């Protein structure tokens, strides 16, 4: 006698559309089955009809998960020369799980399959062994070398729409092998293969990891904040909230998707705490102390928005929609970094490290915490990690600061107003004393919208 399952048709957002899915129990396990999008012909009514069919099959004990249906016909549990090919197996596994993850994750799987399928698609699962995985790794290295050479020669290979094909880095090749390992883990669970040939460090390319870039001094942080303030005050730019966005990344260490999901109700200005309620991991649901330099800028941002409701997003696009990772990287941070480079050159300070990203500002925040003597457990919790040892390994490069630099950083972060100018002046005095140079450093004379003439700038 089979077991009963409840009808539960779900609609989940999927990019600019939605996807229909079913949730039910079958054979003692909770099941989640993705059906498809409206563009593929799926409606709620059709989903309910599919649920009725599955309910009857579960009660009879005849229902088979979609990922296993195409294999049930090959016999002998899919072994031997007639074993299911990797291509159909991988596509079915990805399709079954699309509704369980964010569109970005689904897109990441598609990207990896775009590299794996040309090599493995027609190969039976039982014919994928460590030699096949090693051959794939070598193939991708040779392919990347060829793409790199053609780009240098000015005759690049192109994709279907004419875009140049870029070489994959060693890290990206390793990511495709990790997706291969993930897919083959299901084949092991289902009994089609005995072990996972893509598991283990020997299947990966050894990558020498250099410390990720981050803002290295109080002067660089001040220049970035000054640049954001200058762009916000420039009527030629449509965006006028670059400063609070950048300040939040630097002084709170939020991940980009956490910042994009932040609502005004998540900010407690009385206790100076940020409540992160939307994160990719359970450890990411956390509280972050709101440094004074950030608190003042967020209060100013709130007042300029007319004291919005607690459910409203803190940071939105010019049309009121939520910001995305690419929007923050391209529309917010890129112009700020370009302007900051100009300011640093004017101030005769060291230029920014290459490759600064929103995640680099998370490293900058960690650098600040370590400079202020925070213990690794406290840093771990504010970053949303679960292991202080991992935090130390990932951010050890941030810990070396001399006493003078620590004081400049503290001056930059503890004051709501004027800290940027103080940090710039302290850094200039420190350098002048060391090299005997006489430099005059100017600060931005831009005025924030609504600021009284002659008033101290609230940006720094």
Secondary structure, DSSP 8 states (H G I E B T S, - for coil): --------EEEEEETTEEEEEEEEEETTEEEEEEEEEGGGT--HHHHHHHHHHHHHHHHHT----HHHHHHHTTSGGG-STT--BHHHHHHHHHHHHGGGS-HHHHHHHHHHHHHHHHHHTTSBGGG--HHHHHHHHHHHHHHHHHHHHHHHHT---B-TTS-B-----HHHHHHHHHHHHHHHHHHHHHTSSSS-TT-SGGGS------------SHHHHHHHHHHHHHHHH-TT-S---HHHHHHHHHHH---HHHHHT-BGGGEETTTTEEEE---SSGGGSEEEE--HHHHHHHHHHHHHTTS--TTSBSSB-TTS-B--HHHIIIIIIHHHHHHHHHHHHHTT-----TT--HHHHHHHHHHHHHHTT--HHHHHHHHT-S-HHHHHHHHGGG----HHHHHHHHHHHH-SSSHHHHHHHHHHHHHHHHH-------------TT--TTS--S--
